[in-house]
């Protein structure tokens, strides 16, 4: 009798064990289901973003170029695959164009416009007036204010109207203020005119008359990190608006480095957004060899630091500016192979998105990650 009871208990235990097991199987499988949204989200997050920066951005992504580099196949392919706007690094400035009062050198200027047009790229004109690019013949002539302005008006009208409707935007004036907000004393308008700001206002009007559809910018360095310069620019904008002179945007050059404080950049950009104008990060590059050291090594850690800073700058641009004020971001070059900083700063400098062999750097990844997804 006792033996029968023990057998009954053993059968009952087995039934309970298998029954509970059958009940648990569906619950355990929920976590490994192919249709589990949590698993799918994780898999999607792990997928690399292989889009080009120009494809992800909701605004134009530009690069400064020289015409001689466009004949290099790798350079041209990298440019066309990742950027949709170009600025002339040098060849649209006054010195290479204006040979004399009556002669102009159009070859490289025209080439860049034709190249951009044929490759479905927008072109930003840089720059009409910059104190460092007045030709020697002009500087030596010692014109009075009336002669000076007559020639400048003719120059602006000739240059801007030559490709009317093809050049989408122009930097009309460049670097007329010191960081403290005072006017540059080595600027020709300063020594020629009693009211240099009014002269520049008229120059903006000459550009507008030459091509009414082109966006017109004032461009300068340290815009978001020098409060005195920002104040002077804002006051100039207010005066232009009060006196009827046209201006559409501000260009901030963004020649910074990996140590430039992000809070400073954000606060300065927010200040400039208050003008209500378009804002163009017009000449972006980021130095890494901040101490100009001959022993500097661009290690994996340094590459990541640069990538993180690029991401932070792009994220600030995206978050601070309303969409209607985002004109675009232009890097001052394409590859570390060709950058002004190896001459101006140090030969061991690596400031751009592509290395000397045209490989995407951590800088590119950071830039891409900082962009909001375009809704297009």
C-alpha atoms as a printed R data frame, in Angstrom:
    type eleno elety resid chain resno      x       y       z
1   ATOM     1    CA   UNK     A     1  0.000   0.000   0.000
2   ATOM     2    CA   UNK     A     2  2.796   2.363   0.991
3   ATOM     3    CA   UNK     A     3  4.656   1.449  -2.230
4   ATOM     4    CA   UNK     A     4  1.600   2.354  -4.349
5   ATOM     5    CA   UNK     A     5  1.360   5.725  -2.649
6   ATOM     6    CA   UNK     A     6  5.027   6.457  -3.368
7   ATOM     7    CA   UNK     A     7  4.572   5.578  -7.058
8   ATOM     8    CA   UNK     A     8  1.549   7.872  -7.231
9   ATOM     9    CA   UNK     A     9  3.528  10.769  -5.711
10  ATOM    10    CA   UNK     A    10  6.380  10.273  -8.199
11  ATOM    11    CA   UNK     A    11  3.974  10.328 -11.168
12  ATOM    12    CA   UNK     A    12  2.293  13.440  -9.818
13  ATOM    13    CA   UNK     A    13  5.692  15.182  -9.405
14  ATOM    14    CA   UNK     A    14  6.656  14.359 -12.980
15  ATOM    15    CA   UNK     A    15  3.365  15.680 -14.317
16  ATOM    16    CA   UNK     A    16  3.756  18.923 -12.377
17  ATOM    17    CA   UNK     A    17  7.378  19.357 -13.541
18  ATOM    18    CA   UNK     A    18  6.557  18.849 -17.228
19  ATOM    19    CA   UNK     A    19  3.430  20.988 -16.990
20  ATOM    20    CA   UNK     A    20  5.279  23.920 -15.484
21  ATOM    21    CA   UNK     A    21  8.036  23.511 -18.075
22  ATOM    22    CA   UNK     A    22  5.531  23.668 -20.920
23  ATOM    23    CA   UNK     A    23  4.061  26.832 -19.464
24  ATOM    24    CA   UNK     A    24  7.484  28.514 -19.176
25  ATOM    25    CA   UNK     A    25  8.678  27.770 -22.721
26  ATOM    26    CA   UNK     A    26  6.605  30.535 -24.420
27  ATOM    27    CA   UNK     A    27  7.704  33.060 -21.802
28  ATOM    28    CA   UNK     A    28 11.369  32.203 -22.246
29  ATOM    29    CA   UNK     A    29 11.084  32.453 -26.036
30  ATOM    30    CA   UNK     A    30  9.688  35.993 -25.879
31  ATOM    31    CA   UNK     A    31 13.187  37.288 -25.173
32  ATOM    32    CA   UNK     A    32 14.639  35.547 -28.224
33  ATOM    33    CA   UNK     A    33 11.821  36.206 -30.674
34  ATOM    34    CA   UNK     A    34 12.904  37.591 -34.055
35  ATOM    35    CA   UNK     A    35  9.993  39.985 -33.896
36  ATOM    36    CA   UNK     A    36 10.987  41.491 -30.556
37  ATOM    37    CA   UNK     A    37 11.138  45.288 -31.093
38  ATOM    38    CA   UNK     A    38 13.815  45.737 -28.453
39  ATOM    39    CA   UNK     A    39 16.137  43.368 -30.271
40  ATOM    40    CA   UNK     A    40 15.388  45.038 -33.592
41  ATOM    41    CA   UNK     A    41 16.135  48.494 -32.159
42  ATOM    42    CA   UNK     A    42 19.433  47.247 -30.793
43  ATOM    43    CA   UNK     A    43 20.388  45.751 -34.149
44  ATOM    44    CA   UNK     A    44 19.450  48.959 -35.947
45  ATOM    45    CA   UNK     A    45 21.550  51.038 -33.553
46  ATOM    46    CA   UNK     A    46 24.546  48.833 -34.209
47  ATOM    47    CA   UNK     A    47 24.368  49.410 -37.984
48  ATOM    48    CA   UNK     A    48 26.964  51.981 -39.145
49  ATOM    49    CA   UNK     A    49 25.670  55.118 -40.841
50  ATOM    50    CA   UNK     A    50 27.170  54.915 -44.318
51  ATOM    51    CA   UNK     A    51 25.525  58.027 -45.703
52  ATOM    52    CA   UNK     A    52 27.586  60.911 -47.014
53  ATOM    53    CA   UNK     A    53 27.345  64.062 -44.921
54  ATOM    54    CA   UNK     A    54 25.651  65.868 -47.805
55  ATOM    55    CA   UNK     A    55 22.946  63.175 -47.870
56  ATOM    56    CA   UNK     A    56 22.160  63.388 -44.169
57  ATOM    57    CA   UNK     A    57 22.220  67.178 -43.801
58  ATOM    58    CA   UNK     A    58 19.167  69.349 -44.332
59  ATOM    59    CA   UNK     A    59 21.418  72.243 -45.416
60  ATOM    60    CA   UNK     A    60 24.333  72.590 -47.827
61  ATOM    61    CA   UNK     A    61 27.701  71.060 -46.964
62  ATOM    62    CA   UNK     A    62 30.551  72.939 -48.591
63  ATOM    63    CA   UNK     A    63 34.305  72.757 -49.054
64  ATOM    64    CA   UNK     A    64 36.885  75.328 -50.073
65  ATOM    65    CA   UNK     A    65 38.805  74.324 -53.198
66  ATOM    66    CA   UNK     A    66 41.508  75.433 -55.576
67  ATOM    67    CA   UNK     A    67 41.005  74.828 -59.290
68  ATOM    68    CA   UNK     A    68 44.315  72.934 -59.618
69  ATOM    69    CA   UNK     A    69 43.136  70.246 -57.188
70  ATOM    70    CA   UNK     A    70 39.999  69.486 -59.179
71  ATOM    71    CA   UNK     A    71 42.073  67.715 -61.834
72  ATOM    72    CA   UNK     A    72 43.195  65.170 -59.207
73  ATOM    73    CA   UNK     A    73 40.810  62.231 -59.559
74  ATOM    74    CA   UNK     A    74 40.740  61.214 -55.881
75  ATOM    75    CA   UNK     A    75 40.229  64.814 -54.803
76  ATOM    76    CA   UNK     A    76 37.390  65.384 -57.266
77  ATOM    77    CA   UNK     A    77 35.686  62.093 -56.381
78  ATOM    78    CA   UNK     A    78 35.882  62.847 -52.660
79  ATOM    79    CA   UNK     A    79 34.553  66.349 -53.173
80  ATOM    80    CA   UNK     A    80 31.663  65.308 -55.391
81  ATOM    81    CA   UNK     A    81 30.711  62.355 -53.205
82  ATOM    82    CA   UNK     A    82 30.494  64.255 -49.937
83  ATOM    83    CA   UNK     A    83 29.874  67.957 -50.610
84  ATOM    84    CA   UNK     A    84 27.259  69.939 -52.530
85  ATOM    85    CA   UNK     A    85 28.666  73.453 -52.291
86  ATOM    86    CA   UNK     A    86 32.088  74.914 -53.026
87  ATOM    87    CA   UNK     A    87 33.867  78.105 -52.026
88  ATOM    88    CA   UNK     A    88 36.939  79.351 -53.828
89  ATOM    89    CA   UNK     A    89 39.841  79.224 -51.395
90  ATOM    90    CA   UNK     A    90 41.721  81.937 -53.279
91  ATOM    91    CA   UNK     A    91 40.701  82.397 -56.891
92  ATOM    92    CA   UNK     A    92 37.655  84.633 -56.410
93  ATOM    93    CA   UNK     A    93 39.536  87.167 -54.327
94  ATOM    94    CA   UNK     A    94 40.447  90.572 -55.699
95  ATOM    95    CA   UNK     A    95 44.182  90.131 -56.301
96  ATOM    96    CA   UNK     A    96 43.998  87.178 -58.745
97  ATOM    97    CA   UNK     A    97 41.039  88.723 -60.619
98  ATOM    98    CA   UNK     A    98 41.708  92.463 -60.898
99  ATOM    99    CA   UNK     A    99 44.783  93.054 -63.061
100 ATOM   100    CA   UNK     A   100 44.286  96.793 -63.528
101 ATOM   101    CA   UNK     A   101 41.523  99.391 -63.592
102 ATOM   102    CA   UNK     A   102 40.246  97.962 -66.853
103 ATOM   103    CA   UNK     A   103 41.508  94.357 -66.990
104 ATOM   104    CA   UNK     A   104 40.231  91.193 -65.311
105 ATOM   105    CA   UNK     A   105 41.603  87.657 -65.169
106 ATOM   106    CA   UNK     A   106 38.619  85.339 -65.467
107 ATOM   107    CA   UNK     A   107 40.147  81.977 -66.355
108 ATOM   108    CA   UNK     A   108 40.133  80.294 -62.935
109 ATOM   109    CA   UNK     A   109 37.070  82.189 -61.750
110 ATOM   110    CA   UNK     A   110 35.086  80.935 -64.750
111 ATOM   111    CA   UNK     A   111 36.477  77.418 -64.393
112 ATOM   112    CA   UNK     A   112 35.203  77.122 -60.818
113 ATOM   113    CA   UNK     A   113 31.743  78.376 -61.738
114 ATOM   114    CA   UNK     A   114 31.546  75.992 -64.707
115 ATOM   115    CA   UNK     A   115 32.776  73.098 -62.574
116 ATOM   116    CA   UNK     A   116 30.175  73.711 -59.875
117 ATOM   117    CA   UNK     A   117 27.392  74.107 -62.420
118 ATOM   118    CA   UNK     A   118 28.309  70.955 -64.342
119 ATOM   119    CA   UNK     A   119 28.506  68.893 -61.133
120 ATOM   120    CA   UNK     A   120 25.234  70.152 -59.677
121 ATOM   121    CA   UNK     A   121 26.992  71.945 -56.833
122 ATOM   122    CA   UNK     A   122 26.135  75.338 -55.404
123 ATOM   123    CA   UNK     A   123 28.873  77.965 -55.372
124 ATOM   124    CA   UNK     A   124 29.517  80.533 -52.658
125 ATOM   125    CA   UNK     A   125 31.519  83.564 -53.792
126 ATOM   126    CA   UNK     A   126 34.454  84.397 -51.532
127 ATOM   127    CA   UNK     A   127 35.236  87.291 -51.252
128 ATOM   128    CA   UNK     A   128 34.576  90.732 -52.774
129 ATOM   129    CA   UNK     A   129 36.321  93.017 -50.264
130 ATOM   130    CA   UNK     A   130 39.159  91.997 -47.952
131 ATOM   131    CA   UNK     A   131 41.910  94.359 -46.811
132 ATOM   132    CA   UNK     A   132 44.620  91.760 -47.532
133 ATOM   133    CA   UNK     A   133 43.589  91.264 -51.163
134 ATOM   134    CA   UNK     A   134 43.584  94.737 -52.672
135 ATOM   135    CA   UNK     A   135 45.999  94.546 -55.660
136 ATOM   136    CA   UNK     A   136 49.320  96.341 -55.393
137 ATOM   137    CA   UNK     A   137 48.452  98.708 -58.228
138 ATOM   138    CA   UNK     A   138 45.294  99.764 -56.371
139 ATOM   139    CA   UNK     A   139 47.064 100.270 -53.045
140 ATOM   140    CA   UNK     A   140 49.801 102.358 -54.633
141 ATOM   141    CA   UNK     A   141 47.396 104.661 -56.483
142 ATOM   142    CA   UNK     A   142 46.379 106.622 -53.363
143 ATOM   143    CA   UNK     A   143 42.859 107.312 -54.572
144 ATOM   144    CA   UNK     A   144 40.681 109.791 -52.746
145 ATOM   145    CA   UNK     A   145 37.381 108.515 -51.352
146 ATOM   146    CA   UNK     A   146 35.332 109.370 -54.461
147 ATOM   147    CA   UNK     A   147 37.774 107.673 -56.864
148 ATOM   148    CA   UNK     A   148 38.153 104.727 -54.492
149 ATOM   149    CA   UNK     A   149 34.413 104.091 -54.292
150 ATOM   150    CA   UNK     A   150 33.841 104.583 -58.015
151 ATOM   151    CA   UNK     A   151 36.357 101.863 -58.814
152 ATOM   152    CA   UNK     A   152 35.093  99.522 -56.078
153 ATOM   153    CA   UNK     A   153 31.523  99.908 -57.301
154 ATOM   154    CA   UNK     A   154 32.635  99.072 -60.823
155 ATOM   155    CA   UNK     A   155 34.611  96.068 -59.560
156 ATOM   156    CA   UNK     A   156 31.699  94.662 -57.518
157 ATOM   157    CA   UNK     A   157 29.246  95.208 -60.338
158 ATOM   158    CA   UNK     A   158 31.512  93.558 -62.905
159 ATOM   159    CA   UNK     A   159 32.385  90.537 -60.776
160 ATOM   160    CA   UNK     A   160 28.931  89.808 -59.345
161 ATOM   161    CA   UNK     A   161 27.058  90.308 -62.604
162 ATOM   162    CA   UNK     A   162 29.420  88.127 -64.649
163 ATOM   163    CA   UNK     A   163 27.743  84.921 -63.454
164 ATOM   164    CA   UNK     A   164 24.462  86.396 -62.309
165 ATOM   165    CA   UNK     A   165 22.098  83.621 -61.249
166 ATOM   166    CA   UNK     A   166 24.871  80.995 -60.995
167 ATOM   167    CA   UNK     A   167 26.643  82.122 -57.813
168 ATOM   168    CA   UNK     A   168 24.110  81.633 -55.042
169 ATOM   169    CA   UNK     A   169 25.789  83.794 -52.402
170 ATOM   170    CA   UNK     A   170 28.681  86.179 -51.784
171 ATOM   171    CA   UNK     A   171 30.860  87.261 -48.909
172 ATOM   172    CA   UNK     A   172 30.725  90.965 -49.636
173 ATOM   173    CA   UNK     A   173 33.101  92.066 -46.882
174 ATOM   174    CA   UNK     A   174 35.609  90.138 -44.795
175 ATOM   175    CA   UNK     A   175 37.370  90.898 -41.493
176 ATOM   176    CA   UNK     A   176 36.803  94.615 -40.990
177 ATOM   177    CA   UNK     A   177 36.654  94.389 -37.165
178 ATOM   178    CA   UNK     A   178 39.210  93.568 -34.499
179 ATOM   179    CA   UNK     A   179 38.201  91.064 -31.827
180 ATOM   180    CA   UNK     A   180 37.418  93.931 -29.429
181 ATOM   181    CA   UNK     A   181 34.949  95.402 -31.915
182 ATOM   182    CA   UNK     A   182 37.006  98.328 -33.157
183 ATOM   183    CA   UNK     A   183 37.593  98.839 -36.868
184 ATOM   184    CA   UNK     A   184 40.900  97.673 -38.308
185 ATOM   185    CA   UNK     A   185 43.199 100.652 -38.803
186 ATOM   186    CA   UNK     A   186 45.029  98.759 -41.589
187 ATOM   187    CA   UNK     A   187 41.756  98.373 -43.502
188 ATOM   188    CA   UNK     A   188 41.662 100.617 -46.575
189 ATOM   189    CA   UNK     A   189 38.128 101.797 -46.005
190 ATOM   190    CA   UNK     A   190 39.158 102.958 -42.514
191 ATOM   191    CA   UNK     A   191 41.868 105.257 -43.851
192 ATOM   192    CA   UNK     A   192 39.855 106.408 -46.874
193 ATOM   193    CA   UNK     A   193 36.352 107.135 -45.537
194 ATOM   194    CA   UNK     A   194 35.097 109.171 -42.615
195 ATOM   195    CA   UNK     A   195 32.308 106.617 -42.204
196 ATOM   196    CA   UNK     A   196 33.608 103.190 -43.257
197 ATOM   197    CA   UNK     A   197 30.464 101.338 -42.176
198 ATOM   198    CA   UNK     A   198 28.344 103.461 -44.514
199 ATOM   199    CA   UNK     A   199 30.801 102.676 -47.333
200 ATOM   200    CA   UNK     A   200 30.371  98.958 -46.684
201 ATOM   201    CA   UNK     A   201 26.618  99.356 -46.618
202 ATOM   202    CA   UNK     A   202 26.754 100.888 -50.074
203 ATOM   203    CA   UNK     A   203 28.969  98.010 -51.245
204 ATOM   204    CA   UNK     A   204 26.311  95.529 -50.131
205 ATOM   205    CA   UNK     A   205 23.823  97.533 -52.170
206 ATOM   206    CA   UNK     A   206 26.088  97.453 -55.243
207 ATOM   207    CA   UNK     A   207 26.225  93.661 -54.946
208 ATOM   208    CA   UNK     A   208 22.445  93.429 -54.558
209 ATOM   209    CA   UNK     A   209 21.938  95.590 -57.648
210 ATOM   210    CA   UNK     A   210 24.313  93.359 -59.650
211 ATOM   211    CA   UNK     A   211 22.492  90.122 -58.697
212 ATOM   212    CA   UNK     A   212 19.248  90.582 -56.737
213 ATOM   213    CA   UNK     A   213 18.910  86.844 -56.046
214 ATOM   214    CA   UNK     A   214 22.326  86.279 -54.481
215 ATOM   215    CA   UNK     A   215 22.494  86.041 -50.677
216 ATOM   216    CA   UNK     A   216 24.910  88.588 -49.209
217 ATOM   217    CA   UNK     A   217 27.138  87.872 -46.182
218 ATOM   218    CA   UNK     A   218 29.553  89.574 -43.859
219 ATOM   219    CA   UNK     A   219 32.357  87.124 -42.976
220 ATOM   220    CA   UNK     A   220 34.864  87.166 -40.096
221 ATOM   221    CA   UNK     A   221 36.945  84.971 -37.782
222 ATOM   222    CA   UNK     A   222 36.381  84.490 -34.019
223 ATOM   223    CA   UNK     A   223 32.773  85.571 -34.411
224 ATOM   224    CA   UNK     A   224 31.399  83.212 -31.772
225 ATOM   225    CA   UNK     A   225 34.283  83.493 -29.304
226 ATOM   226    CA   UNK     A   226 34.964  87.280 -29.326
227 ATOM   227    CA   UNK     A   227 32.076  89.172 -27.711
228 ATOM   228    CA   UNK     A   228 33.380  92.594 -28.774
229 ATOM   229    CA   UNK     A   229 33.436  91.560 -32.412
230 ATOM   230    CA   UNK     A   230 29.931  90.083 -32.148
231 ATOM   231    CA   UNK     A   231 28.631  93.328 -30.695
232 ATOM   232    CA   UNK     A   232 30.186  95.350 -33.516
233 ATOM   233    CA   UNK     A   233 28.744  93.009 -36.145
234 ATOM   234    CA   UNK     A   234 25.300  93.154 -34.538
235 ATOM   235    CA   UNK     A   235 25.424  96.945 -34.455
236 ATOM   236    CA   UNK     A   236 26.430  97.036 -38.117
237 ATOM   237    CA   UNK     A   237 23.517  94.747 -38.988
238 ATOM   238    CA   UNK     A   238 21.106  97.020 -37.106
239 ATOM   239    CA   UNK     A   239 22.461 100.067 -38.887
240 ATOM   240    CA   UNK     A   240 22.191  98.383 -42.299
241 ATOM   241    CA   UNK     A   241 18.591  97.470 -41.572
242 ATOM   242    CA   UNK     A   242 17.739 100.964 -40.308
243 ATOM   243    CA   UNK     A   243 19.347 102.663 -43.307
244 ATOM   244    CA   UNK     A   244 18.044 100.248 -45.920
245 ATOM   245    CA   UNK     A   245 21.257  98.429 -46.852
246 ATOM   246    CA   UNK     A   246 20.816  94.740 -47.701
247 ATOM   247    CA   UNK     A   247 22.432  91.929 -45.721
248 ATOM   248    CA   UNK     A   248 21.256  88.315 -45.560
249 ATOM   249    CA   UNK     A   249 23.727  86.526 -43.351
250 ATOM   250    CA   UNK     A   250 26.809  86.285 -41.178
251 ATOM   251    CA   UNK     A   251 29.719  83.980 -41.900
252 ATOM   252    CA   UNK     A   252 31.743  82.648 -38.979
253 ATOM   253    CA   UNK     A   253 35.060  81.168 -40.072
254 ATOM   254    CA   UNK     A   254 35.487  78.586 -37.259
255 ATOM   255    CA   UNK     A   255 39.261  78.149 -37.466
256 ATOM   256    CA   UNK     A   256 39.333  76.662 -33.967
257 ATOM   257    CA   UNK     A   257 41.021  73.746 -32.220
258 ATOM   258    CA   UNK     A   258 40.157  70.738 -30.083
259 ATOM   259    CA   UNK     A   259 40.450  72.844 -26.899
260 ATOM   260    CA   UNK     A   260 38.025  75.609 -27.915
261 ATOM   261    CA   UNK     A   261 35.302  75.574 -25.213
262 ATOM   262    CA   UNK     A   262 31.989  74.288 -26.504
263 ATOM   263    CA   UNK     A   263 30.018  76.480 -24.096
264 ATOM   264    CA   UNK     A   264 31.720  79.552 -25.567
265 ATOM   265    CA   UNK     A   265 30.854  78.433 -29.103
266 ATOM   266    CA   UNK     A   266 27.239  77.745 -28.155
267 ATOM   267    CA   UNK     A   267 26.718  81.058 -26.351
268 ATOM   268    CA   UNK     A   268 28.320  83.018 -29.176
269 ATOM   269    CA   UNK     A   269 26.263  81.283 -31.837
270 ATOM   270    CA   UNK     A   270 23.101  81.894 -29.837
271 ATOM   271    CA   UNK     A   271 24.037  85.580 -29.702
272 ATOM   272    CA   UNK     A   272 24.459  85.719 -33.476
273 ATOM   273    CA   UNK     A   273 21.150  83.914 -33.983
274 ATOM   274    CA   UNK     A   274 19.478  86.911 -32.363
275 ATOM   275    CA   UNK     A   275 20.242  88.958 -35.477
276 ATOM   276    CA   UNK     A   276 17.636  86.852 -37.293
277 ATOM   277    CA   UNK     A   277 20.037  86.448 -40.240
278 ATOM   278    CA   UNK     A   278 21.342  83.326 -41.895
279 ATOM   279    CA   UNK     A   279 24.469  81.911 -40.293
280 ATOM   280    CA   UNK     A   280 27.168  80.177 -42.308
281 ATOM   281    CA   UNK     A   281 29.976  78.205 -40.680
282 ATOM   282    CA   UNK     A   282 32.102  79.321 -43.554
283 ATOM   283    CA   UNK     A   283 35.670  78.077 -43.013
284 ATOM   284    CA   UNK     A   284 35.633  75.175 -40.566
285 ATOM   285    CA   UNK     A   285 38.798  73.320 -39.623
286 ATOM   286    CA   UNK     A   286 40.045  72.091 -36.238
287 ATOM   287    CA   UNK     A   287 43.680  72.148 -35.195
288 ATOM   288    CA   UNK     A   288 44.970  69.232 -33.118
289 ATOM   289    CA   UNK     A   289 48.663  70.113 -32.715
290 ATOM   290    CA   UNK     A   290 47.735  73.020 -30.487
291 ATOM   291    CA   UNK     A   291 51.284  73.557 -29.159
292 ATOM   292    CA   UNK     A   292 52.942  73.463 -32.593
293 ATOM   293    CA   UNK     A   293 55.128  70.600 -31.436
294 ATOM   294    CA   UNK     A   294 57.605  68.898 -33.761
295 ATOM   295    CA   UNK     A   295 57.116  65.743 -31.675
296 ATOM   296    CA   UNK     A   296 53.332  65.711 -32.086
297 ATOM   297    CA   UNK     A   297 51.719  62.385 -33.036
298 ATOM   298    CA   UNK     A   298 48.178  62.173 -34.390
299 ATOM   299    CA   UNK     A   299 47.333  59.124 -32.291
300 ATOM   300    CA   UNK     A   300 44.037  57.245 -32.161
301 ATOM   301    CA   UNK     A   301 43.156  59.196 -29.034
302 ATOM   302    CA   UNK     A   302 43.865  62.515 -30.743
303 ATOM   303    CA   UNK     A   303 41.810  61.472 -33.737
304 ATOM   304    CA   UNK     A   304 38.883  60.691 -31.456
305 ATOM   305    CA   UNK     A   305 39.239  64.041 -29.648
306 ATOM   306    CA   UNK     A   306 38.991  65.794 -32.994
307 ATOM   307    CA   UNK     A   307 36.005  63.686 -34.005
308 ATOM   308    CA   UNK     A   308 34.242  64.510 -30.739
309 ATOM   309    CA   UNK     A   309 34.831  68.237 -31.266
310 ATOM   310    CA   UNK     A   310 33.506  68.115 -34.827
311 ATOM   311    CA   UNK     A   311 30.414  66.325 -33.540
312 ATOM   312    CA   UNK     A   312 29.913  68.893 -30.774
313 ATOM   313    CA   UNK     A   313 30.174  71.842 -33.187
314 ATOM   314    CA   UNK     A   314 27.703  70.341 -35.642
315 ATOM   315    CA   UNK     A   315 25.298  69.474 -32.825
316 ATOM   316    CA   UNK     A   316 25.497  73.049 -31.517
317 ATOM   317    CA   UNK     A   317 24.795  74.417 -34.992
318 ATOM   318    CA   UNK     A   318 21.805  72.098 -35.346
319 ATOM   319    CA   UNK     A   319 20.358  72.808 -31.897
320 ATOM   320    CA   UNK     A   320 20.914  76.557 -31.520
321 ATOM   321    CA   UNK     A   321 19.819  77.866 -34.913
322 ATOM   322    CA   UNK     A   322 16.251  77.718 -36.222
323 ATOM   323    CA   UNK     A   323 16.100  75.767 -39.477
324 ATOM   324    CA   UNK     A   324 15.450  78.914 -41.483
325 ATOM   325    CA   UNK     A   325 18.771  80.425 -40.285
326 ATOM   326    CA   UNK     A   326 20.960  77.432 -41.177
327 ATOM   327    CA   UNK     A   327 22.747  78.424 -44.367
328 ATOM   328    CA   UNK     A   328 25.212  75.555 -44.182
329 ATOM   329    CA   UNK     A   329 28.625  74.380 -43.034
330 ATOM   330    CA   UNK     A   330 31.749  74.698 -45.183
331 ATOM   331    CA   UNK     A   331 35.071  73.079 -44.305
332 ATOM   332    CA   UNK     A   332 38.169  75.000 -45.337
333 ATOM   333    CA   UNK     A   333 39.474  72.249 -47.538
334 ATOM   334    CA   UNK     A   334 38.766  68.598 -48.238
335 ATOM   335    CA   UNK     A   335 41.845  66.596 -47.248
336 ATOM   336    CA   UNK     A   336 44.769  67.016 -44.848
337 ATOM   337    CA   UNK     A   337 46.955  66.699 -47.943
338 ATOM   338    CA   UNK     A   338 45.993  70.266 -48.893
339 ATOM   339    CA   UNK     A   339 45.403  72.598 -45.974
340 ATOM   340    CA   UNK     A   340 46.586  76.151 -45.381
341 ATOM   341    CA   UNK     A   341 47.414  75.236 -41.781
342 ATOM   342    CA   UNK     A   342 50.495  73.160 -42.653
343 ATOM   343    CA   UNK     A   343 52.059  76.427 -43.865
344 ATOM   344    CA   UNK     A   344 50.430  78.896 -41.485
345 ATOM   345    CA   UNK     A   345 50.438  76.801 -38.297
346 ATOM   346    CA   UNK     A   346 52.653  73.666 -38.361
347 ATOM   347    CA   UNK     A   347 53.608  70.972 -40.845
348 ATOM   348    CA   UNK     A   348 52.238  68.370 -38.425
349 ATOM   349    CA   UNK     A   349 48.620  69.463 -38.608
350 ATOM   350    CA   UNK     A   350 45.576  67.389 -39.548
351 ATOM   351    CA   UNK     A   351 42.508  69.644 -39.428
352 ATOM   352    CA   UNK     A   352 40.027  68.266 -41.982
353 ATOM   353    CA   UNK     A   353 37.564  65.407 -42.504
354 ATOM   354    CA   UNK     A   354 39.729  63.276 -44.817
355 ATOM   355    CA   UNK     A   355 43.338  62.222 -44.292
356 ATOM   356    CA   UNK     A   356 46.097  62.696 -46.850
357 ATOM   357    CA   UNK     A   357 45.075  59.440 -48.554
358 ATOM   358    CA   UNK     A   358 41.406  60.508 -48.809
359 ATOM   359    CA   UNK     A   359 40.212  58.155 -46.069
360 ATOM   360    CA   UNK     A   360 37.392  59.287 -43.823
361 ATOM   361    CA   UNK     A   361 38.682  60.235 -40.390
362 ATOM   362    CA   UNK     A   362 37.035  60.192 -36.975
363 ATOM   363    CA   UNK     A   363 36.423  63.851 -37.774
364 ATOM   364    CA   UNK     A   364 34.093  62.775 -40.587
365 ATOM   365    CA   UNK     A   365 32.303  60.294 -38.342
366 ATOM   366    CA   UNK     A   366 31.824  62.973 -35.714
367 ATOM   367    CA   UNK     A   367 30.513  65.481 -38.248
368 ATOM   368    CA   UNK     A   368 28.060  62.892 -39.578
369 ATOM   369    CA   UNK     A   369 26.895  61.905 -36.102
370 ATOM   370    CA   UNK     A   370 26.279  65.534 -35.172
371 ATOM   371    CA   UNK     A   371 23.821  66.107 -38.015
372 ATOM   372    CA   UNK     A   372 20.102  65.825 -37.508
373 ATOM   373    CA   UNK     A   373 18.416  63.424 -39.904
374 ATOM   374    CA   UNK     A   374 17.089  65.271 -42.928
375 ATOM   375    CA   UNK     A   375 13.336  64.952 -43.445
376 ATOM   376    CA   UNK     A   376 13.770  64.994 -47.222
